[in-house]
C-alpha cells in the first residue's frame, strides 16, 4: 500500500491531534489487513470485519 509522503506528518483531524507515530501504526495495521485479505482469498477463507479501527481505516482511506 502506498501512502502520500505527507500522510505521516502530525496533523489535527476532526479536532483531534494525530501524531505521525500513530499514523505509522495505522499504516502497519493496514498492511497487516491487506496481507490477511490476500491469504484468505488465496485459500478461499471467508472473513468479515465487524467493528473497530481497521474497519474505519479501510472505509475512510487511512
PQR file with spaces between the fields and no chain letter, atoms N, CA, C, O and H, PARSE charges and radii, in Angstrom:
ATOM       1  N    UNK     1       0.852   -1.163    0.000 -0.4000 1.5000
ATOM       2  CA   UNK     1       0.000    0.000    0.000 -0.0000 2.0000
ATOM       3  C    UNK     1       0.900    1.228    0.000  0.5500 1.7000
ATOM       4  O    UNK     1       1.877    1.296    0.746 -0.5500 1.4000
ATOM       5  N    UNK     2       0.564    2.187   -0.834 -0.4000 1.5000
ATOM       6  CA   UNK     2       1.365    3.404   -0.921 -0.0000 2.0000
ATOM       7  C    UNK     2       0.617    4.550   -0.245  0.5500 1.7000
ATOM       8  O    UNK     2      -0.593    4.714   -0.403 -0.5500 1.4000
ATOM       9  H    UNK     2      -0.230    2.133   -1.440  0.4000 1.0000
ATOM      10  N    UNK     3       1.372    5.325    0.503 -0.4000 1.5000
ATOM      11  CA   UNK     3       0.828    6.483    1.200 -0.0000 2.0000
ATOM      12  C    UNK     3       1.534    7.729    0.694  0.5500 1.7000
ATOM      13  O    UNK     3       2.724    7.695    0.378 -0.5500 1.4000
ATOM      14  H    UNK     3       2.354    5.192    0.631  0.4000 1.0000
ATOM      15  N    UNK     4       0.802    8.818    0.619 -0.4000 1.5000
ATOM      16  CA   UNK     4       1.424   10.091    0.264 -0.0000 2.0000
ATOM      17  C    UNK     4       2.462   10.439    1.323  0.5500 1.7000
ATOM      18  O    UNK     4       2.282   10.135    2.502 -0.5500 1.4000
ATOM      19  H    UNK     4      -0.164    8.846    0.876  0.4000 1.0000
ATOM      20  N    UNK     5       3.525   11.064    0.907 -0.4000 1.5000
ATOM      21  CA   UNK     5       4.610   11.389    1.831 -0.0000 2.0000
ATOM      22  C    UNK     5       4.108   12.196    3.029  0.5500 1.7000
ATOM      23  O    UNK     5       4.552   11.964    4.154 -0.5500 1.4000
ATOM      24  H    UNK     5       3.672   11.310   -0.051  0.4000 1.0000
ATOM      25  N    UNK     6       3.202   13.126    2.809 -0.4000 1.5000
ATOM      26  CA   UNK     6       2.718   13.966    3.906 -0.0000 2.0000
ATOM      27  C    UNK     6       1.715   13.251    4.818  0.5500 1.7000
ATOM      28  O    UNK     6       1.327   13.800    5.850 -0.5500 1.4000
ATOM      29  H    UNK     6       2.842   13.315    1.895  0.4000 1.0000
ATOM      30  N    UNK     7       1.291   12.040    4.457 -0.4000 1.5000
ATOM      31  CA   UNK     7       0.361   11.295    5.304 -0.0000 2.0000
ATOM      32  C    UNK     7       0.928   11.091    6.702  0.5500 1.7000
ATOM      33  O    UNK     7       0.176   11.108    7.677 -0.5500 1.4000
ATOM      34  H    UNK     7       1.606   11.593    3.619  0.4000 1.0000
ATOM      35  N    UNK     8       2.230   10.899    6.819 -0.4000 1.5000
ATOM      36  CA   UNK     8       2.854   10.560    8.093 -0.0000 2.0000
ATOM      37  C    UNK     8       3.219   11.777    8.949  0.5500 1.7000
ATOM      38  O    UNK     8       3.827   11.629   10.009 -0.5500 1.4000
ATOM      39  H    UNK     8       2.840   10.885    6.027  0.4000 1.0000
ATOM      40  N    UNK     9       2.856   12.957    8.501 -0.4000 1.5000
ATOM      41  CA   UNK     9       3.119   14.164    9.285 -0.0000 2.0000
ATOM      42  C    UNK     9       2.039   14.344   10.353  0.5500 1.7000
ATOM      43  O    UNK     9       0.898   13.914   10.181 -0.5500 1.4000
ATOM      44  H    UNK     9       2.362   13.078    7.640  0.4000 1.0000
ATOM      45  N    UNK    10       2.423   14.991   11.463 -0.4000 1.5000
ATOM      46  CA   UNK    10       1.455   15.313   12.511 -0.0000 2.0000
ATOM      47  C    UNK    10       0.356   16.204   11.919  0.5500 1.7000
ATOM      48  O    UNK    10       0.608   17.004   11.017 -0.5500 1.4000
ATOM      49  H    UNK    10       3.350   15.340   11.602  0.4000 1.0000
ATOM      50  N    UNK    11      -0.856   16.053   12.440 -0.4000 1.5000
ATOM      51  CA   UNK    11      -1.948   16.915   11.983 -0.0000 2.0000
ATOM      52  C    UNK    11      -3.081   16.911   13.004  0.5500 1.7000
ATOM      53  O    UNK    11      -3.100   16.104   13.933 -0.5500 1.4000
ATOM      54  H    UNK    11      -1.060   15.404   13.173  0.4000 1.0000
ATOM      55  N    UNK    12      -4.006   17.814   12.815 -0.4000 1.5000
ATOM      56  CA   UNK    12      -5.245   17.821   13.589 -0.0000 2.0000
ATOM      57  C    UNK    12      -6.327   17.337   12.635  0.5500 1.7000
ATOM      58  O    UNK    12      -6.534   17.914   11.568 -0.5500 1.4000
ATOM      59  H    UNK    12      -3.991   18.470   12.060  0.4000 1.0000
ATOM      60  N    UNK    13      -7.016   16.267   13.035 -0.4000 1.5000
ATOM      61  CA   UNK    13      -8.043   15.644   12.195 -0.0000 2.0000
ATOM      62  C    UNK    13      -9.338   15.594   12.998  0.5500 1.7000
ATOM      63  O    UNK    13      -9.382   14.996   14.073 -0.5500 1.4000
ATOM      64  H    UNK    13      -6.847   15.799   13.903  0.4000 1.0000
ATOM      65  N    UNK    14     -10.382   16.216   12.483 -0.4000 1.5000
ATOM      66  CA   UNK    14     -11.681   16.253   13.173 -0.0000 2.0000
ATOM      67  C    UNK    14     -11.547   16.764   14.604  0.5500 1.7000
ATOM      68  O    UNK    14     -12.234   16.289   15.508 -0.5500 1.4000
ATOM      69  H    UNK    14     -10.346   16.701   11.610  0.4000 1.0000
ATOM      70  N    UNK    15     -10.659   17.732   14.801 -0.4000 1.5000
ATOM      71  CA   UNK    15     -10.479   18.330   16.116 -0.0000 2.0000
ATOM      72  C    UNK    15      -9.556   17.566   17.049  0.5500 1.7000
ATOM      73  O    UNK    15      -9.388   17.963   18.202 -0.5500 1.4000
ATOM      74  H    UNK    15     -10.101   18.118   14.066  0.4000 1.0000
ATOM      75  N    UNK    16      -8.953   16.479   16.579 -0.4000 1.5000
ATOM      76  CA   UNK    16      -8.056   15.666   17.409 -0.0000 2.0000
ATOM      77  C    UNK    16      -6.644   15.709   16.844  0.5500 1.7000
ATOM      78  O    UNK    16      -6.443   15.593   15.635 -0.5500 1.4000
ATOM      79  H    UNK    16      -9.090   16.156   15.643  0.4000 1.0000
ATOM      80  N    UNK    17      -5.679   15.876   17.724 -0.4000 1.5000
ATOM      81  CA   UNK    17      -4.276   15.851   17.324 -0.0000 2.0000
ATOM      82  C    UNK    17      -3.867   14.414   17.016  0.5500 1.7000
ATOM      83  O    UNK    17      -4.070   13.518   17.835 -0.5500 1.4000
ATOM      84  H    UNK    17      -5.843   15.970   18.706  0.4000 1.0000
ATOM      85  N    UNK    18      -3.296   14.198   15.844 -0.4000 1.5000
ATOM      86  CA   UNK    18      -2.848   12.862   15.429 -0.0000 2.0000
ATOM      87  C    UNK    18      -1.355   12.943   15.123  0.5500 1.7000
ATOM      88  O    UNK    18      -0.963   13.522   14.110 -0.5500 1.4000
ATOM      89  H    UNK    18      -3.131   14.926   15.178  0.4000 1.0000
ATOM      90  N    UNK    19      -0.515   12.365   15.996 -0.4000 1.5000
ATOM      91  CA   UNK    19       0.932   12.406   15.750 -0.0000 2.0000
ATOM      92  C    UNK    19       1.338   11.433   14.637  0.5500 1.7000
ATOM      93  O    UNK    19       0.633   10.465   14.353 -0.5500 1.4000
ATOM      94  H    UNK    19      -0.833   11.896   16.819  0.4000 1.0000
ATOM      95  N    UNK    20       2.466   11.704   14.028 -0.4000 1.5000
ATOM      96  CA   UNK    20       2.973   10.856   12.955 -0.0000 2.0000
ATOM      97  C    UNK    20       3.168    9.412   13.372  0.5500 1.7000
ATOM      98  O    UNK    20       2.952    8.506   12.566 -0.5500 1.4000
ATOM      99  H    UNK    20       3.039   12.491   14.259  0.4000 1.0000
ATOM     100  N    UNK    21       3.571    9.176   14.611 -0.4000 1.5000
ATOM     101  CA   UNK    21       3.783    7.801   15.079 -0.0000 2.0000
ATOM     102  C    UNK    21       2.474    7.015   15.041  0.5500 1.7000
ATOM     103  O    UNK    21       2.482    5.823   14.734 -0.5500 1.4000
ATOM     104  H    UNK    21       3.746    9.912   15.266  0.4000 1.0000
ATOM     105  N    UNK    22       1.361    7.659   15.348 -0.4000 1.5000
ATOM     106  CA   UNK    22       0.063    6.989   15.279 -0.0000 2.0000
ATOM     107  C    UNK    22      -0.267    6.629   13.837  0.5500 1.7000
ATOM     108  O    UNK    22      -0.806    5.556   13.566 -0.5500 1.4000
ATOM     109  H    UNK    22       1.355    8.627   15.598  0.4000 1.0000
ATOM     110  N    UNK    23       0.055    7.521   12.924 -0.4000 1.5000
ATOM     111  CA   UNK    23      -0.199    7.245   11.515 -0.0000 2.0000
ATOM     112  C    UNK    23       0.664    6.091   11.015  0.5500 1.7000
ATOM     113  O    UNK    23       0.224    5.312   10.169 -0.5500 1.4000
ATOM     114  H    UNK    23       0.493    8.392   13.145  0.4000 1.0000
ATOM     115  N    UNK    24       1.873    5.974   11.520 -0.4000 1.5000
ATOM     116  CA   UNK    24       2.719    4.834   11.145 -0.0000 2.0000
ATOM     117  C    UNK    24       2.110    3.538   11.676  0.5500 1.7000
ATOM     118  O    UNK    24       2.170    2.503   11.013 -0.5500 1.4000
ATOM     119  H    UNK    24       2.231    6.607   12.206  0.4000 1.0000
ATOM     120  N    UNK    25       1.527    3.598   12.865 -0.4000 1.5000
ATOM     121  CA   UNK    25       0.827    2.418   13.410 -0.0000 2.0000
ATOM     122  C    UNK    25      -0.377    2.064   12.544  0.5500 1.7000
ATOM     123  O    UNK    25      -0.611    0.888   12.263 -0.5500 1.4000
ATOM     124  H    UNK    25       1.479    4.439   13.403  0.4000 1.0000
ATOM     125  N    UNK    26      -1.136    3.060   12.123 -0.4000 1.5000
ATOM     126  CA   UNK    26      -2.273    2.812   11.240 -0.0000 2.0000
ATOM     127  C    UNK    26      -1.807    2.159    9.941  0.5500 1.7000
ATOM     128  O    UNK    26      -2.418    1.203    9.464 -0.5500 1.4000
ATOM     129  H    UNK    26      -0.945    4.015   12.351  0.4000 1.0000
ATOM     130  N    UNK    27      -0.726    2.682    9.375 -0.4000 1.5000
ATOM     131  CA   UNK    27      -0.213    2.136    8.119 -0.0000 2.0000
ATOM     132  C    UNK    27       0.197    0.678    8.293  0.5500 1.7000
ATOM     133  O    UNK    27      -0.090   -0.154    7.432 -0.5500 1.4000
ATOM     134  H    UNK    27      -0.230    3.459    9.763  0.4000 1.0000
ATOM     135  N    UNK    28       0.865    0.364    9.398 -0.4000 1.5000
ATOM     136  CA   UNK    28       1.270   -1.021    9.662 -0.0000 2.0000
ATOM     137  C    UNK    28       0.041   -1.913    9.811  0.5500 1.7000
ATOM     138  O    UNK    28       0.029   -3.037    9.311 -0.5500 1.4000
ATOM     139  H    UNK    28       1.099    1.040   10.097  0.4000 1.0000
ATOM     140  N    UNK    29      -0.980   -1.428   10.487 -0.4000 1.5000
ATOM     141  CA   UNK    29      -2.211   -2.204   10.661 -0.0000 2.0000
ATOM     142  C    UNK    29      -2.891   -2.465    9.321  0.5500 1.7000
ATOM     143  O    UNK    29      -3.397   -3.560    9.079 -0.5500 1.4000
ATOM     144  H    UNK    29      -0.970   -0.515   10.894  0.4000 1.0000
ATOM     145  N    UNK    30      -2.901   -1.464    8.458 -0.4000 1.5000
ATOM     146  CA   UNK    30      -3.496   -1.648    7.134 -0.0000 2.0000
ATOM     147  C    UNK    30      -2.704   -2.648    6.302  0.5500 1.7000
ATOM     148  O    UNK    30      -3.286   -3.443    5.565 -0.5500 1.4000
ATOM     149  H    UNK    30      -2.490   -0.574    8.654  0.4000 1.0000
ATOM     150  N    UNK    31      -1.378   -2.611    6.418 -0.4000 1.5000
ATOM     151  CA   UNK    31      -0.543   -3.585    5.700 -0.0000 2.0000
ATOM     152  C    UNK    31      -0.867   -5.004    6.166  0.5500 1.7000
ATOM     153  O    UNK    31      -0.956   -5.923    5.352 -0.5500 1.4000
ATOM     154  H    UNK    31      -0.905   -1.966    7.017  0.4000 1.0000
ATOM     155  N    UNK    32      -1.042   -5.179    7.465 -0.4000 1.5000
ATOM     156  CA   UNK    32      -1.399   -6.498    8.010 -0.0000 2.0000
ATOM     157  C    UNK    32      -2.769   -6.927    7.491  0.5500 1.7000
ATOM     158  O    UNK    32      -2.958   -8.083    7.113 -0.5500 1.4000
ATOM     159  H    UNK    32      -0.970   -4.433    8.127  0.4000 1.0000
ATOM     160  N    UNK    33      -3.721   -5.997    7.473 -0.4000 1.5000
ATOM     161  CA   UNK    33      -5.053   -6.309    6.957 -0.0000 2.0000
ATOM     162  C    UNK    33      -4.989   -6.735    5.495  0.5500 1.7000
ATOM     163  O    UNK    33      -5.657   -7.690    5.097 -0.5500 1.4000
ATOM     164  H    UNK    33      -3.566   -5.058    7.780  0.4000 1.0000
ATOM     165  N    UNK    34      -4.198   -6.041    4.700 -0.4000 1.5000
ATOM     166  CA   UNK    34      -4.073   -6.404    3.291 -0.0000 2.0000
ATOM     167  C    UNK    34      -3.454   -7.788    3.119  0.5500 1.7000
ATOM     168  O    UNK    34      -3.867   -8.547    2.242 -0.5500 1.4000
ATOM     169  H    UNK    34      -3.655   -5.266    5.023  0.4000 1.0000
ATOM     170  N    UNK    35      -2.472   -8.118    3.946 -0.4000 1.5000
ATOM     171  CA   UNK    35      -1.856   -9.446    3.881 -0.0000 2.0000
ATOM     172  C    UNK    35      -2.858  -10.520    4.298  0.5500 1.7000
ATOM     173  O    UNK    35      -2.938  -11.573    3.665 -0.5500 1.4000
ATOM     174  H    UNK    35      -2.136   -7.502    4.659  0.4000 1.0000
ATOM     175  N    UNK    36      -3.614  -10.260    5.347 -0.4000 1.5000
ATOM     176  CA   UNK    36      -4.657  -11.195    5.771 -0.0000 2.0000
ATOM     177  C    UNK    36      -5.673  -11.404    4.645  0.5500 1.7000
ATOM     178  O    UNK    36      -6.082  -12.533    4.375 -0.5500 1.4000
ATOM     179  H    UNK    36      -3.549   -9.405    5.861  0.4000 1.0000
ATOM     180  N    UNK    37      -6.072  -10.328    4.000 -0.4000 1.5000
ATOM     181  CA   UNK    37      -7.007  -10.408    2.881 -0.0000 2.0000
ATOM     182  C    UNK    37      -6.423  -11.252    1.748  0.5500 1.7000
ATOM     183  O    UNK    37      -7.122  -12.086    1.172 -0.5500 1.4000
ATOM     184  H    UNK    37      -5.740   -9.411    4.219  0.4000 1.0000
ATOM     185  N    UNK    38      -5.164  -11.041    1.431 -0.4000 1.5000
ATOM     186  CA   UNK    38      -4.510  -11.800    0.360 -0.0000 2.0000
ATOM     187  C    UNK    38      -4.505  -13.295    0.668  0.5500 1.7000
ATOM     188  O    UNK    38      -4.828  -14.113   -0.194 -0.5500 1.4000
ATOM     189  H    UNK    38      -4.597  -10.363    1.898  0.4000 1.0000
ATOM     190  N    UNK    39      -4.139  -13.648    1.894 -0.4000 1.5000
ATOM     191  CA   UNK    39      -4.071  -15.057    2.298 -0.0000 2.0000
ATOM     192  C    UNK    39      -5.458  -15.694    2.289  0.5500 1.7000
ATOM     193  O    UNK    39      -5.631  -16.814    1.807 -0.5500 1.4000
ATOM     194  H    UNK    39      -3.876  -12.984    2.594  0.4000 1.0000
ATOM     195  N    UNK    40      -6.438  -14.981    2.820 -0.4000 1.5000
ATOM     196  CA   UNK    40      -7.803  -15.527    2.854 -0.0000 2.0000
ATOM     197  C    UNK    40      -8.346  -15.746    1.444  0.5500 1.7000
ATOM     198  O    UNK    40      -9.013  -16.749    1.190 -0.5500 1.4000
ATOM     199  H    UNK    40      -6.298  -14.071    3.211  0.4000 1.0000
ATOM     200  N    UNK    41      -8.070  -14.832    0.539 -0.4000 1.5000
ATOM     201  CA   UNK    41      -8.509  -15.012   -0.844 -0.0000 2.0000
ATOM     202  C    UNK    41      -7.793  -16.192   -1.492  0.5500 1.7000
ATOM     203  O    UNK    41      -8.409  -16.975   -2.214 -0.5500 1.4000
ATOM     204  H    UNK    41      -7.528  -14.018    0.746  0.4000 1.0000
ATOM     205  N    UNK    42      -6.503  -16.316   -1.237 -0.4000 1.5000
ATOM     206  CA   UNK    42      -5.713  -17.404   -1.821 -0.0000 2.0000
ATOM     207  C    UNK    42      -6.264  -18.769   -1.425  0.5500 1.7000
ATOM     208  O    UNK    42      -6.333  -19.678   -2.252 -0.5500 1.4000
ATOM     209  H    UNK    42      -6.003  -15.680   -0.650  0.4000 1.0000
ATOM     210  N    UNK    43      -6.652  -18.914   -0.171 -0.4000 1.5000
ATOM     211  CA   UNK    43      -7.132  -20.199    0.338 -0.0000 2.0000
ATOM     212  C    UNK    43      -8.654  -20.270    0.450  0.5500 1.7000
ATOM     213  O    UNK    43      -9.202  -21.180    1.073 -0.5500 1.4000
ATOM     214  H    UNK    43      -6.596  -18.176    0.502  0.4000 1.0000
ATOM     215  N    UNK    44      -9.326  -19.296   -0.164 -0.4000 1.5000
ATOM     216  CA   UNK    44     -10.792  -19.257   -0.189 -0.0000 2.0000
ATOM     217  C    UNK    44     -11.387  -19.345    1.223  0.5500 1.7000
ATOM     218  O    UNK    44     -12.300  -20.127    1.486 -0.5500 1.4000
ATOM     219  H    UNK    44      -8.881  -18.557   -0.670  0.4000 1.0000
ATOM     220  N    UNK    45     -10.843  -18.527    2.112 -0.4000 1.5000
ATOM     221  CA   UNK    45     -11.310  -18.466    3.501 -0.0000 2.0000
ATOM     222  C    UNK    45     -12.173  -17.212    3.658  0.5500 1.7000
ATOM     223  O    UNK    45     -11.665  -16.098    3.528 -0.5500 1.4000
ATOM     224  H    UNK    45     -10.101  -17.892    1.899  0.4000 1.0000
ATOM     225  N    UNK    46     -13.456  -17.376    3.932 -0.4000 1.5000
ATOM     226  CA   UNK    46     -14.296  -16.191    4.129 -0.0000 2.0000
ATOM     227  C    UNK    46     -13.992  -15.517    5.471  0.5500 1.7000
ATOM     228  O    UNK    46     -13.682  -16.184    6.458 -0.5500 1.4000
ATOM     229  H    UNK    46     -13.868  -18.280    4.037  0.4000 1.0000
ATOM     230  N    UNK    47     -14.084  -14.213    5.486 -0.4000 1.5000
ATOM     231  CA   UNK    47     -13.914  -13.460    6.730 -0.0000 2.0000
ATOM     232  C    UNK    47     -14.681  -12.154    6.602  0.5500 1.7000
ATOM     233  O    UNK    47     -15.082  -11.764    5.505 -0.5500 1.4000
ATOM     234  H    UNK    47     -14.336  -13.671    4.684  0.4000 1.0000
ATOM     235  N    UNK    48     -14.881  -11.491    7.713 -0.4000 1.5000
ATOM     236  CA   UNK    48     -15.507  -10.182    7.683 -0.0000 2.0000
ATOM     237  C    UNK    48     -14.908   -9.325    8.788  0.5500 1.7000
ATOM     238  O    UNK    48     -14.368   -9.827    9.774 -0.5500 1.4000
ATOM     239  H    UNK    48     -14.555  -11.808    8.604  0.4000 1.0000
ATOM     240  N    UNK    49     -15.019   -8.038    8.595 -0.4000 1.5000
ATOM     241  CA   UNK    49     -14.572   -7.080    9.602 -0.0000 2.0000
ATOM     242  C    UNK    49     -15.826   -6.561   10.283  0.5500 1.7000
ATOM     243  O    UNK    49     -16.723   -6.030    9.628 -0.5500 1.4000
ATOM     244  H    UNK    49     -15.458   -7.630    7.795  0.4000 1.0000
ATOM     245  N    UNK    50     -15.884   -6.714   11.572 -0.4000 1.5000
ATOM     246  CA   UNK    50     -17.095   -6.382   12.316 -0.0000 2.0000
ATOM     247  C    UNK    50     -17.102   -4.932   12.790  0.5500 1.7000
ATOM     248  O    UNK    50     -18.058   -4.202   12.529 -0.5500 1.4000
ATOM     249  H    UNK    50     -15.155   -7.146   12.104  0.4000 1.0000
ATOM     250  N    UNK    51     -16.073   -4.521   13.466 -0.4000 1.5000
ATOM     251  CA   UNK    51     -16.025   -3.165   14.012 -0.0000 2.0000
ATOM     252  C    UNK    51     -14.586   -2.843   14.372  0.5500 1.7000
ATOM     253  O    UNK    51     -13.726   -3.724   14.389 -0.5500 1.4000
ATOM     254  H    UNK    51     -15.297   -5.115   13.678  0.4000 1.0000
ATOM     255  N    UNK    52     -14.334   -1.584   14.657 -0.4000 1.5000
ATOM     256  CA   UNK    52     -13.030   -1.217   15.173 -0.0000 2.0000
ATOM     257  C    UNK    52     -12.201   -0.366   14.232  0.5500 1.7000
ATOM     258  O    UNK    52     -12.662    0.093   13.187 -0.5500 1.4000
ATOM     259  H    UNK    52     -15.033   -0.869   14.644  0.4000 1.0000
ATOM     260  N    UNK    53     -10.987   -0.180   14.639 -0.4000 1.5000
ATOM     261  CA   UNK    53     -10.070    0.741   13.990 -0.0000 2.0000
ATOM     262  C    UNK    53      -9.793    0.386   12.539  0.5500 1.7000
ATOM     263  O    UNK    53      -9.805    1.270   11.683 -0.5500 1.4000
ATOM     264  H    UNK    53     -10.613   -0.553   15.489  0.4000 1.0000
ATOM     265  N    UNK    54      -9.546   -0.879   12.238 -0.4000 1.5000
ATOM     266  CA   UNK    54      -9.217   -1.242   10.864 -0.0000 2.0000
ATOM     267  C    UNK    54     -10.391   -1.046    9.920  0.5500 1.7000
ATOM     268  O    UNK    54     -10.197   -0.662    8.766 -0.5500 1.4000
ATOM     269  H    UNK    54      -9.536   -1.597   12.934  0.4000 1.0000
ATOM     270  N    UNK    55     -11.600   -1.302   10.389 -0.4000 1.5000
ATOM     271  CA   UNK    55     -12.770   -1.064    9.547 -0.0000 2.0000
ATOM     272  C    UNK    55     -12.848    0.415    9.184  0.5500 1.7000
ATOM     273  O    UNK    55     -13.036    0.759    8.017 -0.5500 1.4000
ATOM     274  H    UNK    55     -11.758   -1.613   11.326  0.4000 1.0000
ATOM     275  N    UNK    56     -12.707    1.281   10.167 -0.4000 1.5000
ATOM     276  CA   UNK    56     -12.748    2.717    9.908 -0.0000 2.0000
ATOM     277  C    UNK    56     -11.605    3.174    9.023  0.5500 1.7000
ATOM     278  O    UNK    56     -11.788    4.020    8.148 -0.5500 1.4000
ATOM     279  H    UNK    56     -12.554    1.001   11.114  0.4000 1.0000
ATOM     280  N    UNK    57     -10.426    2.614    9.251 -0.4000 1.5000
ATOM     281  CA   UNK    57      -9.268    2.983    8.440 -0.0000 2.0000
ATOM     282  C    UNK    57      -9.484    2.583    6.988  0.5500 1.7000
ATOM     283  O    UNK    57      -9.195    3.360    6.078 -0.5500 1.4000
ATOM     284  H    UNK    57     -10.278    1.926    9.961  0.4000 1.0000
ATOM     285  N    UNK    58      -9.985    1.393    6.773 -0.4000 1.5000
ATOM     286  CA   UNK    58     -10.241    0.930    5.406 -0.0000 2.0000
ATOM     287  C    UNK    58     -11.356    1.741    4.759  0.5500 1.7000
ATOM     288  O    UNK    58     -11.229    2.177    3.615 -0.5500 1.4000
ATOM     289  H    UNK    58     -10.220    0.763    7.512  0.4000 1.0000
ATOM     290  N    UNK    59     -12.431    1.940    5.480 -0.4000 1.5000
ATOM     291  CA   UNK    59     -13.585    2.653    4.936 -0.0000 2.0000
ATOM     292  C    UNK    59     -13.252    4.120    4.651  0.5500 1.7000
ATOM     293  O    UNK    59     -13.712    4.676    3.654 -0.5500 1.4000
ATOM     294  H    UNK    59     -12.534    1.586    6.410  0.4000 1.0000
ATOM     295  N    UNK    60     -12.464    4.742    5.511 -0.4000 1.5000
ATOM     296  CA   UNK    60     -12.165    6.166    5.378 -0.0000 2.0000
ATOM     297  C    UNK    60     -10.839    6.446    4.692  0.5500 1.7000
ATOM     298  O    UNK    60     -10.434    7.603    4.578 -0.5500 1.4000
ATOM     299  H    UNK    60     -12.091    4.290    6.321  0.4000 1.0000
ATOM     300  N    UNK    61     -10.159    5.407    4.234 -0.4000 1.5000
ATOM     301  CA   UNK    61      -8.930    5.594    3.470 -0.0000 2.0000
ATOM     302  C    UNK    61      -7.728    5.977    4.298  0.5500 1.7000
ATOM     303  O    UNK    61      -6.859    6.712    3.829 -0.5500 1.4000
ATOM     304  H    UNK    61     -10.488    4.467    4.326  0.4000 1.0000
ATOM     305  N    UNK    62      -7.662    5.495    5.513 -0.4000 1.5000
ATOM     306  CA   UNK    62      -6.486    5.736    6.348 -0.0000 2.0000
ATOM     307  C    UNK    62      -6.778    6.509    7.589  0.5500 1.7000
ATOM     308  O    UNK    62      -5.871    6.777    8.377 -0.5500 1.4000
ATOM     309  H    UNK    62      -8.368    4.898    5.894  0.4000 1.0000
